[in-house]
Each structure stands twice: as structure tokens, then as C-alpha cells.
Amino acid sequence: MIGRFGWAVWVAVVLFISACRAPADVPAAAPSPDALAVPSQFEDVRLASLEAPTALAFTPDGRLLITTQTGQVRVYQNGSLRAAPLLDLKGQICTNGARGIFGIAVDPNFATNGFIYLYYTFDKAGTGTCERGRNGRAVNRVSRFTVSGNAAALSSERVLIDNIPAPFGNHSAGDVAIGKDGLLYVTVGDAGCDPSGRSGCSAENAAARDRHTLLGKVIRITRSGDVPQGNPFRGVDSVRCNRGSAAPGSVCQEIFALGLRNPFRFAFDPNSSGTRFFINDVGQAAREEINLGRAGADYGWNVREGSCKVGGTDCGAAPAGMTNPIFEYAHGASGLFAGCTSVTGGAFVPRGVWPAAFEGAYLFSDYVCGKIFALTPTDSGYRASLFADGLGNSSAIHLRFGPHGGSQALFYTTYAGGGQVRRIAYTGALNRAPQAVVTASPTSGPAPLRVTFDASGSRDPEGEALSYTWRFGDGATGSGPRVTHTYAKGDYTATLIVRDPQGAEGRAVVRISAGNTPPQPVITAPAPGALFGVGERITLRGAATDAEDGTLSGSQLSWRVLLRHDDHTHPYERATGREVTITMPPPEDLAATTTSFLEVYLSATDSQGLSRTVRQDVHPRMVGVTFDTEPSGLKLTVNGETLTTPRTIASWVGYRLNVRADAQTTPDGRRATFAAWSDGGAAAHTITTPSAGGRYTARFDVAASGSQAVSSFTLINADTNRPIAGYDPIPDGATLDLAALPTRRLNVRANTTPARVGSVRFFLNGSLYRTENGAPYALASDTRGDYHPWTPARGTYTLRAVPYSGSSGGGAAGTAGTVRFTVR
């Protein structure tokens, strides 16, 4: 999908978005997932409605703790949601983008110590603005709080891990749980872009590979914040990173596993005798993956996505030192995973609580397609099947089994339907309660107000006939699937009760406001059709009038901004007031340039609590950028994607394009080495997309036909005699982090055209280093393909290799190859 959009498609997209920017009324909430389809003998019910519920945990006495992205921990107890939060982090939390509270765990000794653990985004600046960018002060942290009754004081916070960079508001991940070993495990995303600036964004972000930072890792600590003795990277060269990233070349003791992009959720297996867990890692543009948690594992990002090389079709066995997922599914798939592009929640089915078909099963959900799947082991691996469908987009954030009716049921959070906590329980042959669904029109207006109620969307799981009872909230009642009722002035709650022949019932409510009309919000800025470049400040300005209240105050206006990405959205900003300022973000990657924009919602609420919401889309300023080579037809790399020239891509003004012109072999087998870019940049440099777009051409020197050439260099693991992933070939200007590589015992192979030449001479930093007379041509030599180890000192190197037609540097010299790299 990445990089396939040519100029014609770009023009079509511009024409489309130019025609669909006008503000419009929108429903107050997203469609409800009440139509969820679960297997027979299972029942799905809604427990609570609340904004942006993210994670769940149970206390030993059966209370359900619910975290919200907006900064609260709520308590569901005795069948209802308590009004007062257990904890409110308002004033010290960032909630824009993928920031907020995302993980919660309850201490095994909660009954005596009251400890809970949270993963949340801390507003280090304390300003409430939570700016994005490398200079931003938002950080993720893991903290322990002490609960007393149904409250936890802010003063009880003990920070265990702090200053995990979160500058760009995405790829935070943020799950936390306690294993059977009693240790605290945490998953952390790669932050989207490398906060240090040492690498780039998206697939060019190498932070998950850097061992001096906790980004893109599974970390493991004790419940008091110390480092367990058995952590795989604890050694003489390791350091603590509990207060922030260490110096490059260091190794964080807290790391348990690495090479993850956005490991949003993980789950422990309650059926295992030890600490066994699966990790759900959200993919970039190609694959979603589920990994088996293993000490010291490297899951491959940003070199691999799933079991494939990033941006390519090179799939199969993992390179040496890396670990493939135990299960994966591709974007754009048909059939079972059609429309599914973002793996989220996961939970193992506890033994004995569901039928035998679910023994050993792992349930996982997809945020975009709104499905829950069951992953069951087979003789050759794992097989996935559909468990539940119809959750809707932006759904199934977190899955967790918990107590219900003397057994256990699956509880989950969803953003769909305005935010809900729901429960799926196995009922067996027992009668299941019907599901009540109500619509009303109108729900507000001048009194007397005649309202039509419709319950025809209600259903019974067994397909039996339902009876309908209405309580209109003013003392009157009614019956039947469709009724009308006239209200005097006032606010009312109408209740629908549906019953099956066995007496099981379901309920739904709707609010009616007679003698009141909703306010009329209007977005006055930006103007419809206005376009913005990356990093540009956008002023959102709005107002609202109300027939009963007059002009509403700024405190009655709330803004919600979503980042649309193809077929799903991500939270971006929330604010209150008549005027707020946001910043235009960059696209997720090259593919997202044609499928992403901002959805801006303004909601106005009157003194009686009646609201109306309007929407206006804000689009990027898109331009075409053309890349070519001399001679044309060679390959260039742009933001990690390989393009065959000439190629025009869609870009956003201000979007940073990291370009690279590597030495390569032409289609007719000749050596092509980089000579110059038309903009004067180095072989690898960054282009900030200009307002008028542009054309950029890389010129190559091409060897004469039939001549010998060194075409590229490959970094070799001398322990395995295999290339090291990500360094085949070695990119010009590469950084070799000895702490992050699978070994310090290295070698470098010169790749020649043709594959065998008379000899190759290596020059390191200008001095002759070695002459090789037989293939493979290795900087540190070899014995019949068994590479000799070479551990370079830290520093900057220029390696030049010259092929010759004769042995020992004799005969005619061919085209040399050169690569520059830094060792740290």
C-alpha cells in the first residue's frame, strides 16, 4: 500500500477533498455496538457508558477498575458505575493524541497494601498545553498509587519509571500487568518519531533497536521499581533508565525484550504454570502481529514488520538474532481479516470457564474492523477464527477476563457508541436476555412536544417474540414496538423495557427535552476550504447561540479533533473555549498522505444539558513531488520506501522527506554509484516539502559495460556467517551501534559485479587495510566462507574497495565502491 499512489491518483484525491469540507451537523455519539454478533450460547451486554475507556482491572473483592484516556480511574461496583472517580489526574496529564491513561494493574496483595499501577502521560511542563515536537515536555510514566476505600490520593503516587519520551503524541502503547513471577511488565511504543533525532519517523525510526532507551520495548521491574536479577540485559555495561534514556551505547537494565513498534496490549496466560504472555504489536502499513514474550527477544522492528522485511516482500525465517511472531495477518486481506488493520486487545480464555473448543484459546481484537478473534493452537502453529463481529470502528481497546456469576466472563472497553464497558458471558443452554434498542424523534422542541418512539431494532438472541413496555418518565406508560407520546414542558427520561416469553428483559433509555431546543454552534475559523502545511498553527474559533439561553459562554463550547487515517481515526486534540490553537500534524507515512486529514468537532451544551455538534474537516496542503535519476529507472529510497524512478508522490507542504540514493546495479548489470543530487544534498539528506512541490534528481556514475565494480557492502555476523538484518547492504552514512547489534564480532563483505573478480583491495580511512584474492571478499578476511571477527573501535569510517582483474591488486582496476559509517 505504501508509495503506490501516482500523480493521477493524487490529482483525484485533491479534487475529492476539495468538494467535501463544509461544516455539517453530526450525531452526538458514534454508532452503538449493541448489534454485536456473538456465538450462540453467549451473551453480550453493556455495563457502563463513559468517555474513552481504555483499560480494565479487577480488585480481589470484585470491583472493576476502569481507566479513561481523559485521566480518571472509575469504579464499577454492584452493577453500576460510581459517580465519583477513584482517582483523577486532571491537571497533571496529557490527553491529546494517543496520550492519557492506557494501562492499569492491581497488586496481588491489594487486600492488604491497596496498590494499583498506572501507565499514563505526564504533563511535565505543567502548562496543560502538552505541545507536540522534540521540544515537548510530555512523558510517559509508570506509577504506583495506594487505594483506600474507593479513593486514591494523588499524594500516594510513587513514580517507578519516568521520562519515557512521548513528544509526538502517538505510538505510546502503554499496557501494564503483573506476571506469575510477581514482577511488573510494561510495554512501550517507539514514539512514532525518534525523539533523539538520531533516526527518522515511521519505518525510519530506529528507537526500538536502541538499547539505551525504553522506547519500543517490553520492560520488567519489581513492584517497587527495582531491576530483577534475571533481566536479560542486566550486566556490567548496563545502566538504570528509570529516570530517562541513557547515553548512546549504554544498555537499559529494565529491558526485557525489544524491536516493537506499538505493543499496545499484552496478556498473561492464566493456564500456564509460569509467566507466559502474548504481545499484540500494531503494524505500520502491512502486517499486524502477535508475539510470544521471551526474555532477550528482538522482534525486528524497524527492520521487519511481522515476518517480512519492512517495505518489501522478503518474508520467511527471521534473520539471526531476531524472532518472528507466532501469528500475523496482512492489511488489505480478504475473508476473515477483511478491513482489519490495527490489533488491540488480547486475553487468554481461563481453563474451564468456556466450552472445550476454547481450551488454550487466545482472544484478540482489531480496533478498525470491530472484530474479536479466537486464536487456537494447532500441530503446526495457530489458527484464527471469528468470535464476535459488529463492534464498530474504534472498538475493543482492552480485553480482560473477570468474575461473573460464580465463573468468569470477558470484559472489554470500546470507544464506539460514545465509550462503553461491555461483557461477553457464556450462558450455555440458559435463556439469554433480549437487547433493547430505542430511537425517538424529535427528542427536543417546543412544548407540548409530540414524540414518536421506535423499538423495532430490539432483538432476542433466541429469535422469540418480544413484548414492549414504555415508561415515558412523566408517569405515563405505553406498549408496543412503536408508540407516540406528548410531553408538557420539562426534561424527561423515557425507558423501554423489552421482555421475552421467559420473562428475561433488556432496557434502554432516551432523554426528552420538551420546551427546549438545542443550541446552534458554528465554526467560524478556519474558513471552509482552507489548507494547512505540516507544523502550521491552526486557530479554531467558534460560537453558539441558544433560543432559551442566548449566547453561550466559552465554557459551554468543547472541541474534539480526530486524525482521520484511511478507514479509522485517532484522537488528536481536546479543548474548551471559543478559540483554541492546534498544530497541523505530519502524515503517518507516505501512504497516509492521500488518506489523512483532521476532523474538527465543535459541541455546544445549553444550561439544561442539551447539546448539538457540528463538524468541519481540515485538510493538508498537498503538492506533487517528483523523483528521478540520471540515468532514469534507478531506485531511490524516500522515508524508508523504495521507489523506481521516475515517480511522483503526493506530499504535504512542510512534510520531511528523508531521501537516499544508494549505490546499485543497473537493470543491465552495471555498477551505478551516487554522484550528486539536483538540490546539492548528500546521498542521504532531508527535503522539507516546499509549497510548490518540486522535482529532485539524483545523478549516478555508471560503469562501462563489462567492467568490474564493487556494487555494495554487507555487514556480516562473524558468529553465524550471515548478514545482519538492516545492513545488507550497509546504507551510506549508517550508524553501527555495537550495543544494539546481535554481536560485536563483525566483518564487512564487498559485493562485486561480476560475483568473482581477480582481487579486491580494501582501504579504511584512506589506508590500505587488506587485499582479498578470492570470494567472499571480506574486510577482515575469511577461511572458506568462515568470516574472521572484527570489532571496530568507536568512531567514523570511510571504507573504499577497489576490484582488480588480476590477483593481489594486479591487472586493470574496476569501479570502486565507497561507504561511510559511524561506530558507537
DOZAMI-584116 format. One record per residue (C-alpha): residue number from 0; chain; x, y, z. Coordinates in steps of 0.05 Angstrom, whole numbers. Last residue first. Example, Ala and Ser with C-alpha at 12.3 -4.5 7.8 and 13.67 -1.06 7.14 Angstrom:
<rs>
 pos unit     c1     c2     c3
   1    A    273    -21    143
   0    A    246    -90    156
</rs>
This chain:
<rs>
 pos unit     c1     c2     c3
 823    A    587     76    371
 822    A    611     61    301
 821    A    598    111    245
 820    A    592     93    172
 819    A    615    116    103
 818    A    611     71     43
 817    A    653     71    -20
 816    A    654     25    -81
 815    A    708     26   -133
 814    A    697     16   -207
 813    A    748    -31   -238
 812    A    824    -31   -235
 811    A    861    -67   -291
 810    A    913   -120   -275
 809    A    943   -133   -207
 808    A    914   -118   -139
 807    A    938   -184   -109
 806    A    905   -225   -164
 805    A    885   -196   -231
 804    A    823   -161   -258
 803    A    821   -113   -200
 802    A    764    -90   -154
 801    A    772    -29   -109
 800    A    740    -24    -40
 799    A    733     41     -1
 798    A    712     44     72
 797    A    704    112    105
 796    A    699    107    180
 795    A    675    149    239
 794    A    690    129    310
 793    A    682     75    362
 792    A    733     19    354
 791    A    718    -35    305
 790    A    706   -107    326
 789    A    729   -154    270
 788    A    716   -229    271
 787    A    741   -276    216
 786    A    687   -300    169
 785    A    680   -374    155
 784    A    668   -372     80
 783    A    729   -414     60
 782    A    772   -382    115
 781    A    755   -308    119
 780    A    786   -239    114
 779    A    775   -179    159
 778    A    750   -135    102
 777    A    718   -194     67
 776    A    716   -211     -7
 775    A    676   -275    -10
 774    A    706   -292    -57
 773    A    781   -299    -71
 772    A    842   -254    -76
 771    A    829   -207    -17
 770    A    876   -148     -5
 769    A    874   -115     63
 768    A    876    -49    100
 767    A    906      1     51
 766    A    899     69     84
 765    A    849    124     65
 764    A    802    116    124
 763    A    799     41    110
 762    A    823     19     41
 761    A    803    -51     19
 760    A    834    -83    -43
 759    A    793   -133    -82
 758    A    821   -189   -127
 757    A    813   -222   -195
 756    A    737   -215   -196
 755    A    681   -263   -178
 754    A    608   -242   -168
 753    A    610   -198   -231
 752    A    598   -146   -205
 751    A    623   -146   -134
 750    A    596   -147    -63
 749    A    647   -126    -11
 748    A    637   -163     54
 747    A    646   -129    122
 746    A    661   -168    186
 745    A    634   -167    256
 744    A    643   -198    325
 743    A    607   -145    367
 742    A    544   -187    364
 741    A    468   -181    356
 740    A    476   -106    343
 739    A    445    -57    393
 738    A    505    -47    438
 737    A    552    -41    379
 736    A    510     14    349
 735    A    531     16    276
 734    A    508     82    247
 733    A    497     85    172
 732    A    521    144    129
 731    A    518    103     64
 730    A    470     46     77
 729    A    503    -21     91
 728    A    472    -71     42
 727    A    451   -116     74
 726    A    456    -76    138
 725    A    384    -78    163
 724    A    388   -151    183
 723    A    459   -173    196
 722    A    486   -217    140
 721    A    504   -289    159
 720    A    570   -321    179
 719    A    537   -341    245
 718    A    588   -316    296
 717    A    621   -269    245
 716    A    556   -231    237
 715    A    567   -197    170
 714    A    554   -125    148
 713    A    544   -123     73
 712    A    577    -74     24
 711    A    554    -53    -45
 710    A    567    -54   -121
 709    A    642    -63   -123
 708    A    655    -60   -198
 707    A    686    -98   -256
 706    A    676    -74   -327
 705    A    632   -109   -379
 704    A    591    -47   -396
 703    A    622     17   -372
 702    A    608     37   -301
 701    A    551     84   -285
 700    A    560    149   -247
 699    A    494    168   -216
 698    A    455    233   -215
 697    A    398    240   -165
 696    A    340    284   -189
 695    A    291    324   -148
 694    A    229    356   -177
 693    A    185    404   -137
 692    A    125    418    -95
 691    A    102    490    -97
 690    A     98    500    -21
 689    A    163    463     -9
 688    A    167    393     21
 687    A    224    393     71
 686    A    278    351     39
 685    A    324    311     84
 684    A    391    280     65
 683    A    424    215     43
 682    A    469    219    -18
 681    A    487    290      5
 680    A    446    349    -18
 679    A    462    396    -76
 678    A    389    405    -97
 677    A    400    366   -162
 676    A    431    309   -122
 675    A    502    286   -137
 674    A    547    228   -156
 673    A    517    164   -129
 672    A    547     99   -156
 671    A    518     55   -210
 670    A    551    -12   -226
 669    A    528    -46   -289
 668    A    483   -107   -293
 667    A    434    -88   -349
 666    A    380    -70   -298
 665    A    430    -23   -264
 664    A    466    -47   -201
 663    A    463     -3   -140
 662    A    497     51    -99
 661    A    447     83    -53
 660    A    410    148    -65
 659    A    373    165      0
 658    A    316    213     14
 657    A    285    232     80
 656    A    222    271     63
 655    A    200    320    116
 654    A    129    345    108
 653    A    126    421    106
 652    A     75    423     49
 651    A     42    355     47
 650    A     65    302     -2
 649    A     35    264    -61
 648    A     87    223    -99
 647    A    114    229   -169
 646    A    160    174   -194
 645    A    214    169   -247
 644    A    243    128   -219
 643    A    233     63   -180
 642    A    215     80   -108
 641    A    239     43    -46
 640    A    203     65     18
 639    A    240     83     82
 638    A    220    156     80
 637    A    241    161      7
 636    A    292    110    -20
 635    A    314    116    -92
 634    A    317     64   -148
 633    A    343     71   -219
 632    A    298     79   -280
 631    A    326    145   -305
 630    A    401    153   -318
 629    A    403    202   -285
 628    A    352    192   -231
 627    A    281    217   -217
 626    A    237    239   -160
 625    A    175    282   -169
 624    A    140    318   -112
 623    A     66    334   -120
 622    A     32    381    -73
 621    A    -18    375    -16
 620    A    -39    430     32
 619    A    -69    388     87
 618    A   -144    384    101
 617    A   -188    409    157
 616    A   -256    377    161
 615    A   -314    413    194
 614    A   -362    381    242
 613    A   -421    406    282
 612    A   -447    382    349
 611    A   -511    396    387
 610    A   -522    391    461
 609    A   -578    394    513
 608    A   -551    397    585
 607    A   -606    443    611
 606    A   -559    504    613
 605    A   -540    493    540
 604    A   -485    450    511
 603    A   -446    467    448
 602    A   -402    416    412
 601    A   -350    433    360
 600    A   -320    376    321
 599    A   -258    381    276
 598    A   -239    321    232
 597    A   -167    327    212
 596    A   -138    297    148
 595    A   -109    231    123
 594    A   -118    186     62
 593    A    -73    215      9
 592    A    -12    230     53
 591    A    -24    166     91
 590    A     14    123     41
 589    A     77    164     53
 588    A     75    154    128
 587    A     35    175    189
 586    A     20    243    158
 585    A     51    304    192
 584    A      9    342    243
 583    A    -23    410    234
 582    A    -16    446    301
 581    A    -74    466    345
 580    A    -99    532    373
 579    A   -163    544    412
 578    A   -218    597    409
 577    A   -288    599    439
 576    A   -268    553    495
 575    A   -255    480    514
 574    A   -202    433    486
 573    A   -189    363    461
 572    A   -136    344    409
 571    A   -115    285    366
 570    A   -154    221    379
 569    A   -141    171    322
 568    A   -190    155    267
 567    A   -205     96    221
 566    A   -215     79    148
 565    A   -157    118    117
 564    A   -125    156    175
 563    A   -170    211    202
 562    A   -138    250    258
 561    A   -193    269    306
 560    A   -204    337    338
 559    A   -254    348    394
 558    A   -273    419    415
 557    A   -319    439    472
 556    A   -362    501    479
 555    A   -402    513    543
 554    A   -341    542    579
 553    A   -335    593    523
 552    A   -402    623    542
 551    A   -467    612    504
 550    A   -505    669    471
 549    A   -580    667    486
 548    A   -603    617    538
 547    A   -672    596    511
 546    A   -662    601    435
 545    A   -589    582    442
 544    A   -530    614    408
 543    A   -462    584    395
 542    A   -392    607    377
 541    A   -330    581    344
 540    A   -256    592    330
 539    A   -203    540    315
 538    A   -136    573    301
 537    A    -89    529    262
 536    A    -13    534    273
 535    A     28    505    216
 534    A     72    446    233
 533    A     56    409    169
 532    A     22    454    119
 531    A    -50    478    121
 530    A   -109    485     73
 529    A   -170    530     80
 528    A   -230    502     43
 527    A   -281    522     95
 526    A   -254    581    134
 525    A   -214    564    196
 524    A   -249    591    233
 523    A   -322    609    243
 522    A   -346    541    268
 521    A   -420    548    286
 520    A   -458    520    345
 519    A   -535    525    348
 518    A   -561    506    416
 517    A   -611    450    425
 516    A   -684    468    434
 515    A   -723    468    499
 514    A   -797    465    516
 513    A   -796    390    518
 512    A   -728    356    530
 511    A   -731    281    521
 510    A   -674    234    542
 509    A   -672    162    518
 508    A   -667     98    557
 507    A   -656     25    541
 506    A   -674    -38    579
 505    A   -670   -114    569
 504    A   -714   -167    599
 503    A   -718   -241    613
 502    A   -790   -261    628
 501    A   -789   -329    595
 500    A   -832   -304    537
 499    A   -782   -249    521
 498    A   -785   -180    552
 497    A   -768   -110    525
 496    A   -767    -50    572
 495    A   -761     20    541
 494    A   -748     78    588
 493    A   -762    152    575
 492    A   -721    202    615
 491    A   -754    270    620
 490    A   -737    344    618
 489    A   -795    395    623
 488    A   -852    428    585
 487    A   -910    381    574
 486    A   -898    318    534
 485    A   -939    282    481
 484    A   -929    208    469
 483    A   -924    164    407
 482    A   -914     89    402
 481    A   -878     37    360
 480    A   -859    -33    386
 479    A   -920    -39    431
 478    A   -938    -14    500
 477    A   -947     52    537
 476    A   -937     86    603
 475    A   -950    154    635
 474    A   -918    179    700
 473    A   -877    233    667
 472    A   -817    190    651
 471    A   -846    157    589
 470    A   -846     87    616
 469    A   -854     42    556
 468    A   -866    -33    555
 467    A   -852    -77    495
 466    A   -864   -152    489
 465    A   -816   -194    449
 464    A   -825   -254    402
 463    A   -770   -306    403
 462    A   -708   -304    360
 461    A   -663   -338    411
 460    A   -619   -277    417
 459    A   -679   -231    423
 458    A   -678   -166    385
 457    A   -692    -92    391
 456    A   -687    -50    328
 455    A   -763    -44    324
 454    A   -764     -3    388
 453    A   -790     62    358
 452    A   -814    123    397
 451    A   -851    181    365
 450    A   -851    245    405
 449    A   -904    300    408
 448    A   -877    360    445
 447    A   -924    409    480
 446    A   -877    444    486
 445    A   -826    470    435
 444    A   -771    423    414
 443    A   -728    364    437
 442    A   -720    290    425
 441    A   -758    290    359
 440    A   -759    234    343
 439    A   -741    175    388
 438    A   -699    113    376
 437    A   -695     53    422
 436    A   -655    -12    423
 435    A   -668    -65    476
 434    A   -628   -129    474
 433    A   -662   -193    497
 432    A   -636   -232    557
 431    A   -608   -301    544
 430    A   -644   -365    563
 429    A   -597   -417    592
 428    A   -569   -471    545
 427    A   -498   -447    555
 426    A   -495   -376    581
 425    A   -423   -358    566
 424    A   -412   -285    582
 423    A   -390   -225    539
 422    A   -385   -160    580
 421    A   -385    -87    559
 420    A   -352    -22    580
 419    A   -373     35    535
 418    A   -350     99    500
 417    A   -391    145    456
 416    A   -423     85    420
 415    A   -354     61    398
 414    A   -294     77    442
 413    A   -294      5    468
 412    A   -274    -29    532
 411    A   -278   -104    544
 410    A   -300   -155    596
 409    A   -297   -229    581
 408    A   -333   -272    632
 407    A   -313   -314    692
 406    A   -349   -363    738
 405    A   -393   -354    800
 404    A   -438   -305    765
 403    A   -383   -261    736
 402    A   -311   -253    756
 401    A   -261   -225    707
 400    A   -230   -238    639
 399    A   -197   -178    605
 398    A   -199   -146    536
 397    A   -177    -75    521
 396    A   -190    -25    464
 395    A   -246    -66    432
 394    A   -272    -11    386
 393    A   -254     49    343
 392    A   -297     24    285
 391    A   -357    -20    301
 390    A   -365    -78    348
 389    A   -402   -117    293
 388    A   -367   -184    299
 387    A   -350   -235    352
 386    A   -310   -300    353
 385    A   -281   -305    283
 384    A   -228   -358    275
 383    A   -152   -358    278
 382    A   -107   -420    273
 381    A    -41   -427    308
 380    A     24   -465    298
 379    A     37   -531    262
 378    A      2   -581    309
 377    A    -52   -529    323
 376    A    -61   -476    377
 375    A   -124   -433    379
 374    A   -130   -359    364
 373    A   -201   -333    375
 372    A   -219   -268    340
 371    A   -256   -205    362
 370    A   -280   -158    308
 369    A   -290    -83    300
 368    A   -255    -73    233
 367    A   -211    -16    258
 366    A   -193    -32    331
 365    A   -179   -106    318
 364    A   -189   -154    375
 363    A   -153   -214    406
 362    A   -176   -277    442
 361    A   -125   -330    459
 360    A   -151   -401    462
 359    A   -119   -456    504
 358    A   -186   -491    514
 357    A   -238   -452    473
 356    A   -269   -512    438
 355    A   -277   -544    507
 354    A   -333   -496    525
 353    A   -319   -434    568
 352    A   -298   -425    641
 351    A   -257   -489    646
 350    A   -187   -461    632
 349    A   -183   -386    631
 348    A   -191   -357    560
 347    A   -128   -318    544
 346    A   -138   -243    533
 345    A   -118   -192    480
 344    A   -138   -121    460
 343    A   -110    -82    401
 342    A    -91   -106    331
 341    A    -98    -50    280
 340    A   -111    -61    205
 339    A   -173   -104    196
 338    A   -215    -87    135
 337    A   -221   -160    113
 336    A   -188   -204    166
 335    A   -232   -267    157
 334    A   -241   -261     82
 333    A   -199   -212     43
 332    A   -132   -183     65
 331    A   -116   -110     54
 330    A    -71   -108    114
 329    A    -38   -174    129
 328    A    -46   -220    188
 327    A      5   -246    238
 326    A     15   -304    287
 325    A     73   -332    328
 324    A    113   -270    310
 323    A    184   -278    284
 322    A    245   -271    329
 321    A    311   -237    312
 320    A    383   -254    329
 319    A    397   -287    262
 318    A    347   -265    210
 317    A    275   -290    219
 316    A    250   -344    173
 315    A    203   -322    119
 314    A    185   -258     83
 313    A    222   -213     33
 312    A    160   -180      5
 311    A    183   -109     19
 310    A    171    -45     58
 309    A    197    -73    123
 308    A    227   -142    113
 307    A    174   -194    129
 306    A    156   -239    187
 305    A    115   -185    222
 304    A    144   -118    202
 303    A    220   -124    198
 302    A    278    -76    203
 301    A    242    -26    247
 300    A    221    -70    283
 299    A    253   -140    289
 298    A    221   -176    347
 297    A    286   -179    387
 296    A    278   -228    444
 295    A    320   -220    508
 294    A    269   -254    553
 293    A    211   -282    513
 292    A    140   -257    503
 291    A    107   -294    447
 290    A     89   -245    392
 289    A     24   -226    358
 288    A     30   -186    294
 287    A     -7   -138    249
 286    A     20   -130    178
 285    A     29    -81    120
 284    A     26     -7    134
 283    A     58      2    202
 282    A     38    -54    249
 281    A      7    -54    319
 280    A     42   -103    365
 279    A     -1   -150    406
 278    A     44   -185    457
 277    A     30   -255    483
 276    A     48   -278    553
 275    A     76   -336    593
 274    A     98   -328    666
 273    A     98   -398    693
 272    A     49   -456    705
 271    A      9   -432    645
 270    A    -67   -431    647
 269    A    -71   -357    668
 268    A    -34   -337    604
 267    A    -11   -265    611
 266    A    -36   -212    563
 265    A     -4   -157    521
 264    A    -33    -93    492
 263    A    -10    -32    452
 262    A     57    -60    430
 261    A     70     -1    383
 260    A    132    -13    342
 259    A    169    -69    377
 258    A    243    -88    369
 257    A    260   -102    442
 256    A    252   -151    500
 255    A    261   -150    576
 254    A    293    -80    581
 253    A    298    -52    652
 252    A    374    -55    653
 251    A    380     -3    598
 250    A    442    -13    556
 249    A    491     43    541
 248    A    520     58    473
 247    A    480    122    466
 246    A    475    157    534
 245    A    416    136    578
 244    A    341    149    568
 243    A    301    174    627
 242    A    291    168    702
 241    A    281     92    705
 240    A    337     82    654
 239    A    385     45    701
 238    A    452     25    670
 237    A    483    -35    635
 236    A    556    -48    617
 235    A    570    -95    675
 234    A    506   -133    664
 233    A    430   -131    664
 232    A    407   -141    594
 231    A    368   -206    604
 230    A    333   -187    669
 229    A    344   -244    718
 228    A    367   -202    778
 227    A    303   -161    776
 226    A    311    -85    768
 225    A    278    -43    823
 224    A    213     -4    816
 223    A    177    -27    880
 222    A    134    -77    841
 221    A    197   -105    811
 220    A    216    -86    741
 219    A    207   -113    670
 218    A    206    -73    605
 217    A    178    -94    538
 216    A    208    -47    487
 215    A    196      2    430
 214    A    222     61    471
 213    A    259     43    535
 212    A    322     78    512
 211    A    396     59    514
 210    A    383     -6    478
 209    A    368     27    411
 208    A    330    -21    366
 207    A    261      6    382
 206    A    289     76    371
 205    A    303     60    298
 204    A    250    106    268
 203    A    257    100    193
 202    A    194     58    187
 201    A    153    114    219
 200    A    198    173    234
 199    A    272    187    230
 198    A    337    168    263
 197    A    386    201    312
 196    A    335    257    324
 195    A    333    239    398
 194    A    257    236    398
 193    A    257    182    344
 192    A    190    190    310
 191    A    127    149    323
 190    A    140    145    398
 189    A    171     74    393
 188    A    117     43    437
 187    A    124     18    509
 186    A    100    -47    540
 185    A    104    -56    616
 184    A    116   -118    659
 183    A    114   -116    735
 182    A    143   -177    771
 181    A    106   -226    815
 180    A    133   -287    777
 179    A     61   -302    758
 178    A     63   -238    718
 177    A     38   -169    736
 176    A      8   -123    683
 175    A     20    -57    647
 174    A      0    -34    578
 173    A     25     32    549
 172    A     30     35    473
 171    A     55    107    465
 170    A     57    102    390
 169    A     30    173    383
 168    A     31    240    417
 167    A     93    268    385
 166    A    138    282    445
 165    A    124    219    486
 164    A    193    204    515
 163    A    194    157    575
 162    A    211    207    629
 161    A    193    164    689
 160    A    191     93    714
 159    A    172     76    786
 158    A    136    141    806
 157    A    104    134    875
 156    A     37    168    878
 155    A      3    170    947
 154    A     -3    246    944
 153    A    -53    240    887
 152    A    -99    205    937
 151    A   -133    140    917
 150    A   -207    133    931
 149    A   -259     77    934
 148    A   -238     50   1002
 147    A   -164     68   1008
 146    A   -124     59    945
 145    A    -49     70    942
 144    A    -18     92    877
 143    A     41     64    838
 142    A     67    100    777
 141    A     93     82    708
 140    A    110    142    665
 139    A    100    171    596
 138    A    129    239    581
 137    A    101    305    554
 136    A    151    362    555
 135    A    153    380    481
 134    A    219    402    450
 133    A    220    343    403
 132    A    151    361    379
 131    A     80    363    405
 130    A     55    411    458
 129    A     20    387    521
 128    A    -17    453    532
 127    A    -36    439    604
 126    A     21    482    629
 125    A     51    434    679
 124    A    114    426    636
 123    A    119    353    655
 122    A     49    337    634
 121    A     51    263    650
 120    A     25    210    601
 119    A     -1    148    637
 118    A     16     76    656
 117    A    -17     61    722
 116    A     -4     13    779
 115    A    -51     -3    837
 114    A    -31    -16    909
 113    A    -82    -24    966
 112    A    -30    -57   1012
 111    A    -70   -111   1049
 110    A   -125   -131   1000
 109    A    -82   -108    942
 108    A    -30   -163    955
 107    A    -31   -187    883
 106    A    -24   -113    862
 105    A    -76    -88    813
 104    A    -55    -67    743
 103    A    -75     -9    699
 102    A    -55     14    629
 101    A    -73     69    579
 100    A    -81    133    619
  99    A    -73    192    573
  98    A    -37    203    507
  97    A    -50    175    438
  96    A    -67    244    412
  95    A    -84    296    465
  94    A    -94    271    536
  93    A    -35    299    575
  92    A    -39    290    650
  91    A    -21    332    710
  90    A    -80    379    718
  89    A   -133    324    716
  88    A   -104    260    745
  87    A   -170    239    776
  86    A   -171    177    820
  85    A   -227    133    848
  84    A   -275    174    807
  83    A   -341    196    839
  82    A   -406    175    806
  81    A   -398    100    817
  80    A   -414     59    756
  79    A   -468      7    769
  78    A   -480    -67    779
  77    A   -453    -75    850
  76    A   -388    -38    834
  75    A   -359     -6    772
  74    A   -303     42    796
  73    A   -272     97    754
  72    A   -198    115    745
  71    A   -194    183    711
  70    A   -146    218    664
  69    A   -181    233    598
  68    A   -158    167    568
  67    A   -203    133    617
  66    A   -185     77    666
  65    A   -236     27    691
  64    A   -230    -10    757
  63    A   -279    -68    766
  62    A   -294    -84    838
  61    A   -296   -159    852
  60    A   -268   -162    923
  59    A   -199   -182    897
  58    A   -195   -119    854
  57    A   -207   -125    780
  56    A   -171    -88    723
  55    A   -194    -54    660
  54    A   -164     -8    607
  53    A   -181     49    559
  52    A   -250     79    569
  51    A   -257    140    524
  50    A   -320    174    552
  49    A   -366    133    596
  48    A   -424     85    586
  47    A   -430     25    632
  46    A   -446    -49    634
  45    A   -468    -63    562
  44    A   -487   -135    549
  43    A   -461   -190    504
  42    A   -488   -261    513
  41    A   -460   -327    491
  40    A   -498   -392    478
  39    A   -498   -379    404
  38    A   -435   -343    381
  37    A   -431   -267    386
  36    A   -458   -214    337
  35    A   -453   -143    365
  34    A   -515   -101    348
  33    A   -507    -60    412
  32    A   -441    -32    384
  31    A   -470     38    386
  30    A   -460     86    328
  29    A   -415    145    346
  28    A   -441    199    391
  27    A   -475    267    386
  26    A   -493    255    313
  25    A   -464    305    265
  24    A   -487    372    238
  23    A   -445    396    179
  22    A   -387    443    164
  21    A   -367    445     91
  20    A   -303    410     70
  19    A   -326    358     20
  18    A   -312    382    -51
  17    A   -239    400    -44
  16    A   -227    331    -14
  15    A   -247    297    -78
  14    A   -209    341   -127
  13    A   -145    333    -86
  12    A   -155    257    -84
  11    A   -163    253   -159
  10    A   -100    294   -170
   9    A    -60    247   -125
   8    A    -88    186   -161
   7    A    -64    213   -227
   6    A      5    231   -199
   5    A     20    162   -172
   4    A     -1    129   -107
   3    A     35     63    -95
   2    A     82     90    -41
   1    A     56     49     17
   0    A      0      0      0
</rs>
